[in-house]
Amino acid sequence: MTTDDIAVTTPTGRVGSRVVRLLLQAGVRPRVLVRDPGRLDGATREGVDVRRGDLTDAAFVREATAGARTVFWVDPTPHTSPDPVETSARTASGLVDAVRAGDVERVVLLSSVGAELRRGAGHIDGLARIEEALDAAGADAVHLRCAYFFTNLLQDLDGLARGELTTAFAPDAPMPWADPRDIGDVAAARLLNGAWRGRTVQAVHGPEDLSFARVAEVLTEVLGRRVRTAAVRDDDVRAALGAAGLHPTAVEGIVGMAAGTRDLVPEQPRDVVTTTPTTLAAWAWTTLRPLVGAAAG
């Protein structure tokens, strides 16, 4: 494959960086769309074709993806954006235009469990909008419906250091969890496979479904300190986010991701295709444990 075959967005993110590394190891020189090339390490910069720009600039995306056979698209929209669903859809418009024009043949989209609902899942609805737009544009597309990231636990290291795992999900309800590195593995495999056509939905469920209560048990063992769940109500989350100055639409986008998917049974079953290997305990031992130790002083 040449530099024009594969384009990767968010190449410094948790999933994107893994994808870039695997493509380089496969002998591919990918095209990377990045706002700040300085965030790429020197060896990676030498191995990729850098297109510098902002993914929120549709004209940049349209130009930077033109001629790429396959694009790995990761929505860069922060959950804190004033209107996250609309922003997600608008940000992908340059890519959708490139598909319509025939400048991009295939897209691997980092989507989410819950996008199958299409509406009512907070900011996840933005990913549903992107799925729908790519399908309508006629793209050969793989929509990776990804599980809850292990790395979401990094958002409250201080709380974990105090032994508290806060969640707006039902503590005893199991749901799929995954290591972003494993998601990167699945994405890279799809990008490197030149044979698939049409629209495919592929879930990435991680090795097992976990409730937050079970996560607390795993973390208790790995961290060597008791961790307990602390459930918070949607209205409490709304109040806290509003007090932090977030726009009401952003607040609902965040609250809706948990509220809208609490009773969700993922559209794709757990099987050999959707199950990835890294366990929460293995990830927590290598990644979370030292960070929580540092936070605890």
N, C-alpha and C positions, 0 to 999 in steps of 0.2 A: 504494500500500500504506500501511497505517496502522501505528501503533506496536505493535498487537497481532498483526500478521501474522508477524513474524520475531523470534525470540529468539536471542541469541548468548551462548555461554559462553566463558570465558577471553578477554574482549575486549581484554586488554592483552598477550596472548601473541603470538608471532611470526606465527601463522596468524590467530588471532582478531582482532588489531588490523588486519590487512590486510582481512579480511572486513568489519569495521565501517566502515573508510574507504570501501570500494567501495559498500556499502549507502547510506551518506550521500551519496556522489556520484551514486547512482542516484535520489535523492530519497526514500529510505526513512528513517523514524525507527525504528531497531530497539530492541528491548528488550534490555538487556544485564544479565547476571547477573555481579556482580563483588563480591569481598570488600572491596576498598579502592577506592572511587570516586576517591580522590585520585591514583591511578595513571593515570587518564584525563586527557589534556590538556584545558584549559578549553573549547576549541572543540568537542571531541568530547562532553564532558559536556553541553553545551547542545543537542547534536543527537540525543541518545539518551534513552531512558526507562530510568533506572537502577533496578535491583532489587538492593539490597545484601544480601549474605549469603554463606554458605559452601556450595560445591557438595557438600561431604561431608555436609551436612545434608539428608537426603531430604525432610523436611517443607518446607524452604525451596525446594528445587528443584520440588517438586510444586506449591506455591503460585505460585512465580514464573513457571512455564511455562504455567500454566493459561490456556487461551484463546488461546495462541499457535498460529497455524496451522502454522508450521514452526519447528523448533528446530535450531540448529547445535550439536552436542554434541562437546566436546573433553574427553576424560578428564583430570582434573587430577592424577591419582595419581602421586606421584614414584616413580621406580624404586627409591628407597631405603626405601619403606614396608615394614614388617615382613612383610606378606603382600600383595604388590602385586596379584596376580591377583584375589584375593577382594575386596580394597579397591576395585579398579576396578569390579567387578560390583556391589558394594554401593552405590557412589557413584552409579551410573546408575539405581538402583532407583526413585528419585523420578520420573525421566523416564519409565521404563517404566510406572509406575503411572499417570502422566498420560496416556500413550497408551492404556492399557487403559480408562481412564475416559472416553476420547473428548475429553479437553481439549487434546490435541495430535494433529494429523492427520499431520504429516510430520516426518521427522528426517533431517538430513544428518549423518552420523557421520564424524569424523576417525578412520579406522582405519589399518591398516598392512599392507604386504606381509608375508605370513607368517600373517595371521589366518585364511587359508583352510585352514591346517593343523589349526586348531581346538585342538590340543594339542601340546605339546612345543617351543614357541617362547618360553619364558620369559614375561616380562611381556606380550608380545604376546598371549598366551592370554587376558589380561583383556579386550582389545579383541574377541577372538573371542567371549567370553562376552557382551559387550554386543551384538554383532551378533545372536547367537542369541536373546537376550532380547527385543530389538526385533522380530525376525521373529516370534517366538512371540506377542508382544502384538498383532500385526496391524498394525504401523505401515507406512505408505508410507515407505520408507527408501532412502536412497542411502548405501552404505558406501564411503567413499573409501579405497581401499587405497594408502597413500602410501609412497613410496620413502624411502630413507635421506636424512635432511636434510643439506644443505650445512652448516647451522649447527652440526651436531655437531662440526665441526672447531674451533669456538670453545672447546670444553671443555678443550683443552690448548694454549693459546697459547704457554706457556713451552717446551713440547716442540717446537713448530714453529719457535720462535725459535732453538732449538738445532739445527734441521734434522732433526728426528725426528718421523715420523708413526707413532704406535703404533696397532696394531689387533689385535683378536682374530679378525678374518676372515682367510680365505686371501688373501694379498696379490695373487695373480694372478687371482683369480676375479672376473669382472665382475658388477655388480649395479646396479639402478637408483638414481640419486641425483637429488634435486630441491631447488629453492629453495622454502622455505616461503611466500614471497610468491606464487609460481605456484600453490601448493596453495590459498592464500587466494582466488586468482582463480577457480579451478575451483569451490571451495565457494560463493563468492558467485554465480557463474553458476547453480548448482543452486538456491540459495535464491531467486533472483529469477525462476526459471522456475516458474510456477504450474501447469504442465500435466502434469508427470509423476506417475505412480501406480505402486503395487506396490513390489517389491524390486529394486533395481539395485545391482550392484557395479561401481564405476568406479575403475580404477587411476590413479595419478598418478605416472608413471615418470620425469619429468624429460626432458631432451633426448637423453640417451644413457646406456647402461650403462657403468660405470667400475669398474675394479679399483683397489684401494688403490695398487698400483704405478703405475697411470696417473695417479691423483690426485697422487701424489708428483711425477710429471713435470710436471704442470700447475702445481703449486704452486712447483716449482723455477723455472719460467719467470716466473710472476707475481710471486713474492716476491724474485726476484733473488738467491736463495741456494739452495744444494743442499739438497733435502729427500729423505730416504731412509725407506723403510718399516722398522718394527721390529715384527715379529710376536711376539705373546705367547701363551702356552699358556693354555687354560682354567683349569688348576690354578693358574697364576701369578695370574690375575685373581681367582680364588677366594681365594687367600691374601692378596692385597693388600686386597680388599674386607673380608675377615674381620678383618684387622689394623686396618682403619679403624673397626671396631665395628658393621658392618652385620649385621642378623639373617640367619641362614643361608637363610631363604626369600627374602629380598631378594637375597642373593648369587646364588642359583640363578635368580632372575628376570632378573637382569642378564646372567649368563653364558649363560643359555638363549636370549636373543635372537640372539646370534651363532651359538652352537653349533647351535641348532635350524633355522637358515635358511641354513646354508652352502651346501647343495646345492639350494636352492629354485629352481625355475623358476616365476615368478609365474603365477597362474591366468589373469590377463588379459594378452593379448599387447600388444606395443608397436604402436600405430597412431595415427591422427590424433586420436583421443579421449583416449588415455592419455599422449600425449607433450606436454610443456610446454616453453617456449622458452629459459629462462635457462640459459646454460652455466655450468659450474663456474668457468671462467676469468673470465667477466664478473663473477660474484658475488664471487670471491676478490679481484679487482682493487679493487672498490668497498668491500667489507665487511671482508675478512680482512686484506688487505695493511697498512692503517694500524694495525690492532690488533696484528699480529705485530711491526710496526716499533716500536710503543710497548713491547711486552713485551721486545724485544731491547735497548731503551735506546738 
